[in-house]
Amino acid sequence: MSHFYRGIISFLLAFAFALPAEGRECAFPVPDTVSPELKAMIGTGIPDGWNRPPRSVEEWKNWIAAVADAQKKELPALREKLGVTMKRSVMAGVPVLIFEPRDMKDDGRVLLNLHGGGYVLGPGEAGTQEAVLMAGLGKFKVVYADYRMAPDFPYPAAIDDAMAVYREMLKATPAQSIGVFGTSTGGAMTLILTLRAKAESLPLPGALAAGTPWAQMNKKGDSYFTNEGVDNVLVSYDGWLAGAAELYAGKHDMEDPYLSPVNGDVHGFPPTLLTSGTRDLFLSNTVRMHLKLREAGVPADLIVFEGMSHAQYHMNEDMPEGRFHFEELGRFFRKHLAVQK
């Protein structure tokens, strides 16, 4: 199991000053139908402490900082291993990090990455593991938007920043050469950005990849219940996730499509690839979103990994399922994004 995965699980599911002792086992056996690396992830069980989220703004900030510290420790080695460079910049007033594989041939196509973390986790470099993997394994230039988050910046700060970066990218790159992708919150924001672009009469991205998107922000959907205690990453909506949703949404209606994009009008969306796993708490978010896109006539594909909990495809760079995910995303974007001549 990768050190990065252990760090994520230890800090993501535990309160910063009440770290888990021993994880308890899930009621279901570890399947024999997955890679050894994924077996190891599944076998860690459910960490203690997942249901002790922060209770005050100060506790949230302490926890967010502790998670960020754990995430950042592994990232320089990951970039070096995958041959990825990182450059800091600012676009439309929003901090961005730009990742490129050292062996990439620039054809003008570029990806915008919106990171996950419940609208609270992953500030700055801390949230960039998915962008690094996409650059290193998918072989794309990736612009990572370091958008503002709760508790200091609630809705609509995050999506406003994402839109500002997208508008800036449009000044230099045609929309048909821009892809947008993200996981969890980032998957939802990928869809929300496209809803916003459509509403504001901006040209839509050439393609989208929404990994296990938080497409329904409130607790509504089958797998919020059926995969509760089965998913060993998120575990339950009623842990830290519910608190994060309240911090970001505030008094805003969580059924709003700009918070729950499964409720939006997706007619005219570009080709979209969605990813989930059979143990993912967000499986229903993903399959409901996929069906909504298909019903609207959007070319939408769905990958569901056997035995996988939430977003585990980007928690171990050596796991075959993870490598397949990012290589598949690379093929998908190369198929649908236009080369600039």
DRENDREN-7804 format. One line per 5 residues: number of its first residue (from 1); for each residue x, y, z of C-alpha. Coordinates in Angstrom, 2 decimals. Layout:
<sites>
NUM	X:Y:Z; ... .
</sites>
This chain:
<sites>
1	0.00:0.00:0.00; 1.36:3.46:-0.84; 2.48:5.84:1.89; 0.23:8.43:0.27; -2.85:6.25:0.77 .
6	-1.98:5.57:4.40; -1.54:9.29:5.00; -4.84:10.16:3.37; -6.82:7.58:5.32; -5.18:8.39:8.65 .
11	-5.85:12.09:8.37; -8.94:12.29:6.20; -11.08:10.05:8.35; -9.74:10.96:11.77; -9.97:14.11:13.79 .
16	-6.57:15.81:13.72; -5.99:15.38:17.46; -7.89:12.06:17.85; -6.18:9.82:15.31; -7.47:6.27:14.83 .
21	-6.06:3.29:16.63; -7.03:0.06:14.88; -9.45:0.03:11.97; -12.47:-2.23:12.29; -13.24:-4.69:9.52 .
26	-16.07:-4.22:7.04; -18.80:-6.86:7.18; -17.99:-7.96:3.61; -14.93:-10.04:2.66; -12.10:-8.66:0.57 .
31	-12.84:-9.74:-3.02; -10.45:-11.94:-4.99; -11.39:-10.09:-8.19; -9.21:-7.00:-7.69; -5.49:-6.25:-7.80 .
36	-3.27:-6.99:-4.78; -2.86:-3.25:-4.26; -6.61:-2.68:-4.11; -7.00:-5.74:-1.86; -4.63:-4.07:0.59 .
41	-6.73:-0.90:0.54; -9.96:-2.80:1.10; -8.36:-4.85:3.87; -7.57:-1.81:6.01; -11.21:-1.76:7.10 .
46	-12.99:1.27:8.55; -10.73:3.51:10.67; -11.89:4.48:14.12; -12.54:8.19:14.48; -14.35:8.66:11.18 .
51	-17.47:9.83:13.03; -15.72:12.47:15.17; -15.62:15.46:12.81; -14.61:18.98:13.88; -17.25:20.90:15.80 .
56	-16.08:24.51:15.60; -14.49:26.71:12.95; -11.19:26.57:14.84; -11.31:22.76:14.93; -12.10:22.65:11.21 .
61	-9.12:24.87:10.42; -6.79:22.76:12.60; -7.99:19.58:10.91; -7.70:21.04:7.40; -4.13:22.13:8.14 .
66	-3.21:18.69:9.51; -4.62:16.94:6.44; -2.76:19.35:4.15; 0.53:18.74:5.93; 0.12:14.97:5.51 .
71	-0.76:15.30:1.83; 2.10:17.63:0.91; 4.82:15.37:2.33; 4.38:12.75:-0.41; 3.93:15.00:-3.43 .
76	7.53:15.97:-4.36; 8.51:12.29:-4.53; 5.40:11.50:-6.59; 6.23:14.25:-9.10; 9.79:13.01:-9.38 .
81	8.70:9.39:-9.81; 6.27:10.28:-12.60; 8.50:12.84:-14.30; 6.18:15.79:-13.73; 7.16:19.45:-13.37 .
86	5.22:21.99:-11.28; 5.03:25.75:-11.84; 3.10:28.29:-9.77; 1.15:31.10:-11.39; -1.98:33.24:-11.05 .
91	-4.92:33.36:-13.46; -7.65:35.98:-13.08; -6.55:36.52:-9.49; -6.77:32.82:-8.63; -3.61:30.89:-7.67 .
96	-2.93:28.01:-10.03; -0.32:25.28:-10.30; 0.66:24.03:-13.75; 1.83:20.44:-14.18; 3.48:19.00:-17.25 .
101	5.10:15.64:-17.99; 8.72:16.15:-18.97; 8.26:14.02:-22.08; 5.07:15.72:-23.32; 4.76:17.07:-26.84 .
106	2.67:20.24:-26.59; -0.22:20.15:-29.09; -2.21:22.97:-27.51; -4.62:20.73:-25.59; -4.85:21.47:-21.87 .
111	-6.84:20.23:-18.87; -8.33:22.19:-15.98; -8.29:20.23:-12.71; -10.73:20.97:-9.89; -9.63:19.06:-6.82 .
116	-11.73:17.13:-4.32; -12.00:17.53:-0.57; -15.56:18.43:0.37; -15.05:22.15:-0.35; -12.76:22.26:2.72 .
121	-9.71:20.03:2.12; -6.73:20.32:-0.23; -5.58:23.95:-0.19; -2.61:24.88:-2.34; -0.23:22.09:-3.27 .
126	-1.94:19.68:-0.86; -4.78:18.88:-3.25; -2.69:18.24:-6.34; -2.22:14.45:-6.32; -4.86:13.92:-9.02 .
131	-3.36:16.63:-11.21; 0.11:15.06:-10.86; -1.21:11.61:-11.77; -3.09:12.96:-14.77; 0.02:14.72:-16.01 .
136	2.31:11.77:-15.35; 0.09:8.88:-16.41; -2.36:10.60:-18.76; 0.38:12.71:-20.41; -1.41:16.05:-20.41 .
141	-0.63:19.59:-19.36; -2.81:20.27:-16.33; -3.83:23.61:-14.82; -4.82:23.11:-11.18; -7.13:25.80:-9.75 .
146	-6.46:26.56:-6.07; -9.99:27.78:-5.48; -11.20:29.34:-2.22; -12.93:27.05:0.27; -14.97:26.93:3.45 .
151	-15.03:27.72:6.30; -13.68:31.16:5.35; -15.17:31.23:1.85; -18.55:29.50:1.51; -20.69:29.09:-1.63 .
156	-20.24:30.33:-4.32; -16.54:31.16:-3.81; -15.17:27.83:-5.08; -17.10:27.73:-8.32; -16.62:31.48:-8.89 .
161	-12.85:30.92:-8.80; -13.09:27.90:-11.09; -15.10:29.96:-13.58; -12.58:32.80:-13.41; -9.74:30.41:-14.31 .
166	-11.79:28.84:-17.11; -12.59:32.25:-18.61; -8.90:33.14:-18.49; -7.96:29.87:-20.20; -10.43:30.65:-22.98 .
171	-8.42:33.76:-23.86; -5.48:31.62:-24.96; -7.06:28.27:-25.84; -10.22:27.40:-27.82; -12.87:25.69:-25.71 .
176	-12.74:22.57:-27.88; -9.10:22.13:-26.81; -9.85:22.44:-23.07; -10.91:19.48:-20.93; -12.11:19.76:-17.34 .
181	-11.76:17.01:-14.76; -11.87:16.35:-11.04; -12.82:13.83:-8.41; -15.51:13.95:-5.70; -16.10:17.66:-5.03 .
186	-13.94:18.29:-8.09; -16.17:15.98:-10.13; -19.22:17.95:-9.03; -17.48:21.23:-9.78; -16.57:19.97:-13.26 .
191	-20.28:19.51:-13.94; -21.28:22.74:-12.18; -18.71:24.73:-14.16; -20.28:23.43:-17.36; -23.76:24.35:-16.13 .
196	-22.50:27.84:-15.31; -20.72:28.21:-18.65; -23.89:27.18:-20.43; -26.00:29.64:-18.42; -23.51:32.44:-19.10 .
201	-23.32:31.66:-22.85; -19.64:30.75:-22.71; -18.30:28.08:-25.04; -18.37:24.73:-23.28; -15.25:22.63:-22.67 .
206	-14.45:20.01:-25.28; -14.80:17.11:-22.83; -15.37:16.39:-19.13; -14.24:13.70:-16.71; -16.18:13.62:-13.45 .
211	-14.72:11.08:-11.06; -17.19:9.87:-8.40; -18.82:13.34:-8.36; -20.57:14.79:-5.31; -23.50:15.29:-7.64 .
216	-26.11:15.23:-4.84; -24.84:17.31:-1.93; -27.51:16.28:0.57; -28.11:12.68:1.70; -30.29:11.50:-1.15 .
221	-29.55:8.43:-3.25; -29.36:4.68:-2.68; -25.64:4.20:-2.06; -25.55:6.83:0.68; -27.36:4.11:2.62 .
226	-26.36:0.79:1.03; -22.62:1.58:1.03; -22.59:3.21:4.46; -19.89:1.44:6.46; -18.76:-0.38:3.32 .
231	-16.88:2.55:1.78; -13.69:2.76:3.86; -12.79:6.28:2.70; -15.91:8.38:3.24; -17.62:5.71:5.40 .
236	-20.86:7.66:5.92; -22.45:10.94:4.92; -23.02:11.55:8.63; -19.30:11.84:9.43; -17.26:14.88:8.38 .
241	-19.01:15.08:4.99; -22.31:16.46:6.35; -20.43:19.12:8.29; -18.43:20.12:5.23; -21.63:20.40:3.17 .
246	-23.15:22.73:5.75; -19.99:24.84:5.97; -19.92:25.43:2.22; -23.65:25.61:1.40; -24.66:27.58:4.48 .
251	-28.37:28.36:4.25; -28.38:27.83:0.48; -30.65:25.05:-0.81; -28.50:21.97:-1.40; -30.87:20.88:-4.18 .
256	-29.69:23.86:-6.25; -27.96:22.54:-9.41; -24.94:24.69:-8.59; -24.51:22.53:-5.48; -26.15:19.30:-6.71 .
261	-25.53:19.21:-10.46; -27.61:16.06:-10.92; -30.57:18.49:-10.74; -29.27:20.64:-13.61; -30.17:20.83:-17.29 .
266	-27.34:18.94:-19.01; -28.61:19.15:-22.58; -25.77:20.13:-24.88; -23.01:18.96:-22.53; -19.78:17.73:-24.14 .
271	-18.68:14.07:-24.01; -18.30:13.01:-20.39; -16.53:10.14:-18.65; -17.60:9.20:-15.11; -15.86:6.86:-12.66 .
276	-16.93:5.13:-9.44; -16.56:1.84:-7.57; -18.90:-0.83:-6.26; -18.18:0.18:-2.61; -18.24:3.93:-3.26 .
281	-20.57:5.98:-1.07; -21.02:8.19:-4.16; -21.89:5.32:-6.51; -25.50:6.51:-6.79; -24.33:10.09:-7.39 .
286	-22.27:8.79:-10.28; -24.78:6.43:-11.89; -27.63:8.92:-11.54; -25.49:11.58:-13.20; -24.51:9.18:-15.96 .
291	-28.15:8.29:-16.67; -29.15:11.96:-16.65; -26.50:12.74:-19.26; -27.51:9.77:-21.42; -31.18:10.75:-21.23 .
296	-30.19:14.22:-22.48; -28.40:12.69:-25.47; -24.90:13.44:-24.16; -22.17:10.92:-25.11; -21.41:9.70:-21.58 .
301	-19.37:6.68:-20.48; -19.16:5.09:-17.04; -16.36:3.10:-15.41; -17.23:1.26:-12.17; -14.28:-0.46:-10.52 .
306	-14.80:-3.73:-8.66; -14.49:-3.42:-4.88; -13.35:0.19:-4.91; -14.34:2.73:-2.28; -14.47:6.46:-2.88 .
311	-11.71:7.88:-5.12; -9.19:5.12:-4.36; -8.04:5.19:-7.99; -5.84:8.20:-7.19; -4.46:6.97:-3.87 .
316	-1.81:4.57:-5.17; 0.09:5.38:-8.35; 1.21:1.75:-8.74; -2.25:0.18:-8.48; -3.35:-1.29:-11.85 .
321	-6.86:0.12:-11.43; -5.44:3.59:-10.82; -3.07:3.44:-13.78; -5.91:2.26:-16.00; -8.09:5.14:-14.81 .
326	-5.61:7.87:-15.70; -4.46:6.23:-18.92; -8.11:5.86:-19.91; -8.72:9.54:-19.13; -5.76:10.39:-21.33 .
331	-7.19:8.37:-24.21; -10.62:9.92:-23.66; -9.33:13.50:-23.75; -7.08:12.83:-26.74; -10.11:11.47:-28.60 .
336	-12.40:14.39:-27.87; -10.18:17.49:-27.55; -9.07:19.32:-30.66; -5.39:19.67:-31.44; -4.29:23.28:-31.98 .
341	-2.38:23.77:-35.21 .
</sites>
